[in-house]
Amino acid sequence: MTTSTTVIPERTWDQILRPYKKPHFGKSLFQLLSTSALFVAAGLVMLWSVDVSYWLTLLLAVPTAGLVTRLFIIQHDCGHGSYFRSQKLNNFVGSILGVVTLTPYHYWRRTHAIHHATSGDLDRRDLGDIETLTVEDYLARSRWGRLRYRLYRSQFVMLVLGPLWQFGLKHRFPYDAPRAWKREWIGVMGSNLALAGVLWLMWRTVGLERFALVALPVFTFGGAIGIWLFYVQHQFEDTYWERHTEWNYHRAGIEGSSYLDLPRVLHWFTGNIGYHHIHHLSSRIPNYNLRRCLEENPELHEVTKLTVWDGLRCGRLKLWDEANRRLVGFRELRQMRHGQFEVTA
């Protein structure tokens, strides 16, 4: 893990990033069509493999889940209005992909916009983010409240049960969405109807059992990949959290978002989302411009850089220690309390 902090004026960041914001229709269309074609082909091969060996089916589910991740990044760019110049086209493509990724487009778009507007703000920990308590928040909770938070932040719950909950249940009925979000609720119900239509089509063609044998591992793996990526992009030791009066959008982007240094093939499957610090500095940059932006601007190299191994190790970090300005784990908290606190667990 390598870290650094660069203080650059906001106007300078805007000048650096502006040339990369324009979407290219040809690149966007080719990426969309080629990834969709590969996803369909992978699904057909998986259906064939069920009759050969289910172990082969499970093996094929891994790259197919990677393609789902890539399709989600395209949906993600549509939600930011960065994939096509036309917002109507962004919304149309994003809504269709939202059915494929089990992520209702308009609901996700709004909650994700909240994430970008509040990431790293301790006084606005709201929708669209992984819940993160400060040490003081955690110690102020009851035993039951602490246990619930420990379960929520455990890697098993987050990466194994989390995808089933998030994509199978919560995205079907997002109880946290205000009733005033009429467009978002309509989008969720429309997505559910479309998924019902897909299930009916599968029932009439390949059979629901066969479809489930293919779809469940793909979306379980894909959901775990997506949640892990979202986790490590903000949950690392020297990330950025500030109270609202001190919070700064550009500092939250460059200091509170990681550069996940992946092998080239994994950058392809994940739609370059590993260059997350650039994305948070400007969400209007299409995914296919992020790498070039990094390569052409040395200022963007001086950030927290994580390898896959670093990202796996970040799973132990659970709480923000305001006094020392870093994320800590529960073991570290116990050590701190033995020296500084007299509160009983």
N, C-alpha and C positions, 0 to 999 in steps of 0.2 A: 504494500500500500504506500503510495506517495502522495504527499499533500503540499499545498502552497496556497497563499492568498495574494491575489493581485487586486489592488485598489485602482479602478479605472472609472473615470467620470461617465455618467449615464449617456451623455451626448456622444462620447467616443464609442461606447458599445453600439449605439444606434448606427453610427457611421461604419463600423466594422461589419455589422450583420446585414445591413440593408441590401447589398448585392446578391445575397443568397435567398432572399424571400420570394422571388418570382417563381411560381410553378411553371413547369414546361409541360404542355398538354401531351405531347408525344411520349415523354418519359412516364408521365402519370398513367396514360392509357396502356402503354406496354407493360408497366409493372402490374397494373390491375389485371389485365387479361392473362399474362403469363402466369402469375401466381394463382389466379382462379383456375386456369387450365391444369396446372400441376396439382392443385388441391382435388379437383374432380378425378383426375387420373389416379392419384394416390388412394382416394376413396374406393374406386373401382377395383384396384389391385387388392386392397384390404378385404373387400367383399369376396373376391376370388380366393384369398388366402385362408378364409375361414374353413374351407373344405380341405385344405392341405394340412395346415397345422395352426392351432390357435396361438402357439408361441411365436410363429411367424407374424401373425396378425398383430400381436402385442409389440413386436419389434418394429413393424411398419408404422405403428401408431405414433412412435416418437418423431420421425420426420414429418408425418402428417400433422401432428400437433404443432410443429414448427411452422408449417404453412398456415395454420389457423392463426398463429401469433403474427405472422407477416400480414395476413389479411386484416387482423385487428389494428395493426399500425396504420394501414391504409385508411381504415375507418376512423382511426384517431386523427390522422391528418385532415380528413374531411371535416371532422368536428371542429378543428381549429381554423377551417377555411383556408388551409394552405395547400390542398391537393390539386384543386382546379380553381381557376379564376372565378368561375360562376358559383355563387353560394347555393343556387338551386341544384346544380349538378352535384356539388359536395353533399348536400342533404339527401339527394336521391340515391347516390352510390352508398353513402354512409348508412342509410336506412336499410338497404338490402343486405349489406355486410353485417349489420347488427343482428339480423336473423341468423346468419351463418355462425357468428361468434357468440351467440346467446347473450348479446349485450345491447339492449334497446338504445338506439342511437340518440334520440333527443334527450332522454333522461341522463344517459351517460355524458353527453356533451355538456349539459348544464352543470352537473356535479363536478366534472373534470375542470370546467372553467373556474369553479370555486376553488378547486385545488391549486390552480395556477395563481389565482389572485391572493391566496392566503398561505401558501406553503412557507413554513418556517416562522409563522406568526403565532406566538404562544397564546395570544388573546383571541384568536379566530381559528381554533381547531374545530373545523366544521365538516360538512359533507365532502366526500370525494377523496378522503385521505385515510391512512392507517392511524388508528388512535394511538397517541403517544402521551403518556403522563409524565409530569415532572416527578422528581423524587418526593417533593412536598405533597403533590397531589396523591401519590400512591400511599404515603404514610398516613394521610388524612382519611383514607378509606377504611371501611369496616373489614373484618376478616373475610367476609363473603365478597365484598367489593374487590379486595386484593386477589382473591382466588379467581374470580371471573376475569380479571385483567391478565393474570398469569396464564389462564387457559387460552384466552384470546390471542396472546402474544406467543404461545408455544408454536414451534415449527410444525408439529404434527397437526394441530388444529388449523394453522394458517395454510399449509401446503397440501394437506390430505383432505381434511374435512372442508376447508375454506372454499375450494373450487366448487364442490357439490352444493354448498350453501349459497355462494355468491351467484353462480351462473345457473344453477338448477332451481333455486327458490327465490332468492331476493330479487333477482332481475325479472322474475315473473310478477312479483308484487312488491315494489319498493316502498315499504311502509314509511320510510323516512322522508319521502318526497311530499312537500306541502300540497294540499288539495288545490291551491291556487295555480299550481304548475299544470294547467290544463293541457297544453301541447305535449308535455312530457308524459302525462298519464295516457293521453290518446296514443302516443307512440308506443308505450309499453303494451297496451291492449292490442294494438295493431301487430306488434311483434309476436305476441302470444298467439293471435289468430293465424299468422303466417306459419309459426312453428306447428300449430295444430294441422295446418294444411300439409306441411312436410311429413308429419307423422302419418297422416292419412295416405299420402302418396307412397310412402315406404311400406305401409301395410298392404297396399294393393299391388306392390311390385316385388320387393325383395323379402318382405315379411318383417314384422316389428322385432322379433327375437334376433334375427340376423343383423338387422340395422343396429340394435342395441349393442351387440357384440363388437361392432366396429366403432360406433359413435362414443360409447362410454369411455373407453381408454383414451381415445383421441382428446376428448374434452376434459378429462381428468388430468392428463399430462399437460395439455395446453393451458388449462386454468392454473395449474401449479407453476408453469413457466411464467405466465403473466403476472401472478401475484408475487413471485420471487423477484422478477425484474423491477416491479413497482416498489418492492420493499428495499432492495439494495440501492436503488437510485436516490434514496433520501435517508435511509437508516444506517449511517456509518458513524464512527466514533466522533469525528470532528465536524459533524454537520452543522447547519445553521439554524438556530432558534433565537428569536428576540421578542421582547414585549412590543406591542403594537406601536408605541410611541417611538421606538428605536428601529422598527422593522424597515427594511429597504428591499424593494423588488429585485433589483439587479444583484445585490449581495446574496439574497436568498437563492437566486439562480446559480451564481458562480460558486458560492460556498456551500450551499445546501443541496446541491445535486451532484452526483458522482459522474465521473467518466469511467464507464465500465469497459475495460480493455479486453475485448473478446477476439478470438480467432476470426478471420475474415468470413468464413462460412456461417458462423453464429451471428455476426453482424448482419449478414444477408437475411437469415431466417427471422431475426428480431427487428428488421426494418431500421437498423442504425439507431435504435432508441438508446443504445449504450452511451451515445454522445449526449447524455441527458442534460448536462450543464448548458450546452448550446441551445437545446430545445427550450429550457426554462428561461434563458435569456431572450429568446424570440420564438414563440410557438408558431409563427407564420413561415418558418423555414420548412420546406418539404423534406421528408426523410432522406430522399436521394441527394440532397445538397449538404447534409450535415457533415459527412466525412470530408468533403472538399473544403468546407468552412474551417474545420479543425486543422487540416493540413496547411492551409494558406495563412493561418493566423497564430503565431507562436504564443500570443497572450492566452489562448484557450488551452494551452498545454499545462499551465500552472494552476492545476486544480487537484482535488482528491481523485486519484486514479486507482481503481480497483481491478484486480484479476478475479476470475471465477472463484478461486480459493479464498480470496479476501471477502468476496460476497457471501460465501458460505459461512465464514467466521462471524460475519455481522449478525447472524441469527441470534447470538447471545445477548445482543444489546436491546434493552427494553425500556429504559427510563432516561429522561433528560435531567442531568445534574446542572442546575442553573449556576450554582456557585463555581463549579469548575469548567462549565461550558463544554460538556461532552456527554455523549450517550454512555450509559453504564448498564451492566447486567445485574441480575438479582444477587449474584455472589459478591460482586463489588459493593452492592448496597449493604449487605450484611457486614462486610468489613468496615464500611463507613460508619454504620450504626454502632458497632462495638466501640469505635473511637469517639463518636460525636453525638449519638442519640441515646436516649434512655427510654424510647417508646417501645413497648412490647409488641411482638408480631401478632 
